[in-house]
């Protein structure tokens, strides 16, 4: 009986020691080491890839966001056409009734794809409405509207648009900001990022970084 109690006590003691050591190593030392390395070597990415403007954080380069100038009588957001607009955000269908449908909510709490198939009537209708809005707003034929202007990404929070969609918005933004189209186009070209590693993905433009540069350009005029 005594041997059994002693063996049980030894096992419990060994188990507690192992628990304590693993807690310290895995729960304290390892997180501190990983955090320290991340802060030292990848500080920007470790802190959320923040984008700053004049010393103020204005967003993350990894997350898309809206650019509005208030809401209409129905409470729907009105896109601010002085800035480049992002691609649509599906928002898990929570913004299906948003207008104009080309620029629905970028809601972090309900991010994700719409999960609608290519033949879904709601999706087809939304794409047609978005294409019409883009074509009318930016004065181009519907045939020139790129796919990312009328469809959302899998996450619904894509921070990038295609160079084609960015260039499509140039003339309208130039008019709204009283700058030359050449200036705005050059700004876009300067912010085009190539394929990752030279072959992965497609060329893209980060909308937030482009709009920060655009704001600096237009405010510098005043």
C-alpha positions as CSV (number, residue, x, y, z in Angstrom):
1,X,0.0,0.0,0.0
2,X,2.8,2.4,1.0
3,X,4.7,1.6,-2.2
4,X,1.6,2.2,-4.3
5,X,1.1,5.6,-2.6
6,X,4.8,6.5,-3.1
7,X,4.7,5.5,-6.8
8,X,1.5,7.5,-7.3
9,X,3.1,10.5,-5.6
10,X,6.2,10.2,-7.8
11,X,4.1,10.0,-10.9
12,X,2.1,13.0,-9.9
13,X,5.2,15.0,-9.1
14,X,6.9,14.1,-12.4
15,X,3.7,15.0,-14.2
16,X,3.5,18.4,-12.4
17,X,7.2,19.1,-13.2
18,X,6.7,18.3,-16.8
19,X,3.6,20.5,-16.9
20,X,5.5,23.3,-15.3
21,X,8.5,23.0,-17.6
22,X,6.3,22.8,-20.8
23,X,4.2,25.7,-19.6
24,X,7.3,27.9,-19.1
25,X,9.0,26.7,-22.4
26,X,5.9,26.7,-24.7
27,X,3.8,29.3,-23.0
28,X,6.4,31.9,-22.0
29,X,9.9,31.4,-23.6
30,X,8.8,30.3,-27.1
31,X,6.2,33.1,-27.6
32,X,8.7,35.7,-26.3
33,X,11.4,34.4,-28.7
34,X,9.1,34.3,-31.7
35,X,7.7,37.7,-30.9
36,X,11.2,39.1,-30.4
37,X,12.4,37.7,-33.8
38,X,9.3,38.9,-35.5
39,X,9.6,42.4,-34.1
40,X,13.3,42.6,-34.9
41,X,13.2,41.1,-38.4
42,X,9.7,41.7,-39.6
43,X,8.4,44.6,-37.5
44,X,6.0,46.0,-40.1
45,X,4.4,42.7,-40.9
46,X,4.3,41.6,-37.3
47,X,2.4,44.8,-36.4
48,X,-0.3,44.3,-39.0
49,X,1.4,45.9,-42.1
50,X,0.1,49.3,-41.1
51,X,0.1,52.1,-43.6
52,X,0.7,55.6,-42.2
53,X,0.1,59.0,-43.6
54,X,1.6,62.1,-41.9
55,X,2.3,60.0,-38.7
56,X,-1.2,58.6,-38.5
57,X,-2.2,55.0,-39.1
58,X,-4.8,55.0,-41.9
59,X,-5.2,51.2,-42.4
60,X,-3.4,48.0,-43.3
61,X,-1.9,47.2,-46.7
62,X,-3.4,43.7,-46.3
63,X,-7.1,44.8,-45.9
64,X,-9.4,46.6,-48.3
65,X,-11.5,49.4,-47.1
66,X,-14.2,51.9,-48.3
67,X,-13.7,55.4,-49.6
68,X,-17.0,57.2,-49.1
69,X,-18.3,60.8,-48.6
70,X,-21.3,60.0,-46.4
71,X,-24.6,58.3,-46.9
72,X,-27.7,59.0,-49.0
73,X,-31.3,59.4,-47.7
74,X,-31.6,55.6,-47.5
75,X,-28.5,55.3,-45.4
76,X,-26.4,53.7,-48.2
77,X,-22.8,54.9,-48.5
78,X,-21.9,57.2,-51.3
79,X,-18.5,56.5,-52.9
80,X,-16.0,59.4,-52.9
81,X,-14.9,59.5,-56.5
82,X,-11.9,61.7,-55.6
83,X,-10.3,58.4,-54.6
84,X,-9.7,55.1,-56.3
85,X,-12.4,52.6,-55.4
86,X,-11.7,49.0,-54.4
87,X,-13.2,45.9,-55.8
88,X,-16.6,44.8,-54.4
89,X,-16.8,43.0,-51.1
90,X,-19.1,40.1,-50.8
91,X,-19.5,40.2,-47.0
92,X,-21.1,36.8,-46.9
93,X,-24.2,38.2,-48.5
94,X,-24.8,40.7,-45.7
95,X,-24.6,43.6,-48.2
96,X,-26.6,42.2,-51.0
97,X,-29.0,45.2,-50.9
98,X,-26.3,47.8,-50.6
99,X,-26.3,50.5,-53.3
100,X,-24.5,51.2,-55.5
101,X,-23.8,47.5,-55.7
102,X,-20.3,48.1,-57.0
103,X,-19.0,49.2,-53.6
104,X,-20.7,47.2,-50.8
105,X,-19.5,47.1,-47.2
106,X,-16.0,46.1,-46.2
107,X,-17.1,44.5,-42.9
108,X,-14.4,42.7,-41.1
109,X,-16.9,40.7,-39.0
110,X,-18.6,39.2,-42.0
111,X,-15.7,38.9,-44.4
112,X,-15.7,36.0,-46.9
113,X,-17.0,34.9,-50.2
114,X,-20.6,35.0,-51.3
115,X,-20.5,31.3,-52.1
116,X,-22.7,32.0,-55.1
117,X,-22.1,29.9,-58.2
118,X,-21.5,31.5,-61.6
119,X,-25.0,30.7,-62.8
120,X,-26.7,32.0,-59.6
121,X,-29.3,34.6,-60.7
122,X,-28.5,36.9,-57.7
123,X,-24.8,37.0,-58.6
124,X,-25.5,37.5,-62.3
125,X,-27.8,40.4,-61.5
126,X,-25.3,42.0,-59.1
127,X,-22.5,41.7,-61.7
128,X,-24.6,43.3,-64.4
129,X,-25.6,46.2,-62.0
130,X,-22.0,46.7,-60.9
131,X,-20.8,46.7,-64.5
132,X,-23.4,49.3,-65.5
133,X,-22.5,51.5,-62.5
134,X,-18.7,51.3,-63.3
135,X,-19.3,52.0,-67.0
136,X,-21.6,55.0,-66.3
137,X,-19.5,56.4,-63.5
138,X,-16.2,56.3,-65.3
139,X,-17.5,56.9,-68.8
140,X,-16.3,53.7,-70.5
141,X,-18.1,51.0,-72.5
142,X,-19.2,48.0,-70.4
143,X,-16.9,45.8,-72.5
144,X,-13.9,47.6,-71.0
145,X,-14.9,47.0,-67.4
146,X,-12.4,44.4,-65.9
147,X,-13.6,41.4,-63.9
148,X,-12.2,42.7,-60.5
149,X,-14.4,45.8,-60.8
150,X,-17.6,43.7,-60.6
151,X,-16.6,40.6,-58.6
152,X,-15.3,40.2,-55.0
153,X,-12.4,38.2,-53.8
154,X,-12.6,35.0,-51.8
155,X,-11.9,36.9,-48.6
156,X,-14.1,39.9,-49.5
157,X,-11.3,42.1,-48.2
158,X,-8.9,42.2,-51.1
159,X,-6.7,45.3,-50.8
160,X,-5.6,45.2,-54.4
161,X,-7.2,46.0,-57.8
162,X,-5.8,45.3,-61.3
163,X,-3.9,48.0,-63.1
164,X,-6.7,48.0,-65.7
165,X,-9.3,48.9,-63.1
166,X,-7.1,51.6,-61.6
167,X,-6.4,53.1,-65.0
168,X,-10.1,53.0,-65.8
169,X,-10.7,55.4,-62.9
170,X,-8.0,57.9,-63.8
171,X,-10.0,60.4,-65.9
172,X,-12.8,60.7,-63.4
173,X,-10.4,61.1,-60.5
174,X,-8.4,63.7,-62.5
175,X,-11.7,65.6,-63.0
176,X,-12.7,65.4,-59.4
177,X,-9.3,66.4,-58.0
178,X,-8.5,69.1,-60.7
179,X,-5.3,67.4,-61.7
180,X,-4.2,66.3,-65.1
181,X,-4.9,62.8,-66.2
182,X,-1.2,62.3,-67.0
183,X,-0.3,63.0,-63.4
184,X,-2.9,60.5,-62.0
185,X,-1.9,57.9,-64.6
186,X,1.7,58.2,-63.6
187,X,0.8,57.8,-60.0
188,X,-1.0,54.5,-60.9
189,X,2.0,53.3,-62.9
190,X,4.3,54.0,-60.0
191,X,2.2,51.8,-57.7
192,X,1.8,48.8,-60.0
193,X,3.3,45.7,-58.3
194,X,4.5,42.9,-60.4
195,X,3.9,39.2,-60.0
196,X,5.2,37.6,-56.8
197,X,8.6,36.0,-57.4
198,X,8.2,37.0,-61.0
199,X,5.6,34.4,-61.9
200,X,3.0,34.0,-59.2
201,X,-0.3,35.9,-59.4
202,X,-1.0,38.9,-61.5
203,X,0.2,42.6,-61.5
204,X,-1.8,44.6,-58.9
205,X,-2.2,48.0,-57.3
206,X,-2.7,48.4,-53.6
207,X,-5.6,50.8,-53.3
208,X,-4.8,52.2,-49.9
209,X,-1.2,52.9,-50.7
210,X,-2.3,54.5,-54.0
211,X,-4.9,56.7,-52.3
212,X,-2.4,57.8,-49.7
213,X,-0.1,59.0,-52.5
214,X,-3.0,60.5,-54.3
215,X,-4.0,62.5,-51.2
216,X,-0.5,63.7,-50.8
217,X,-0.4,64.8,-54.4
218,X,-3.7,66.7,-54.3
219,X,-3.2,68.3,-50.9
220,X,0.2,69.4,-52.0
221,X,-1.6,71.5,-54.6
222,X,-3.6,73.5,-52.0
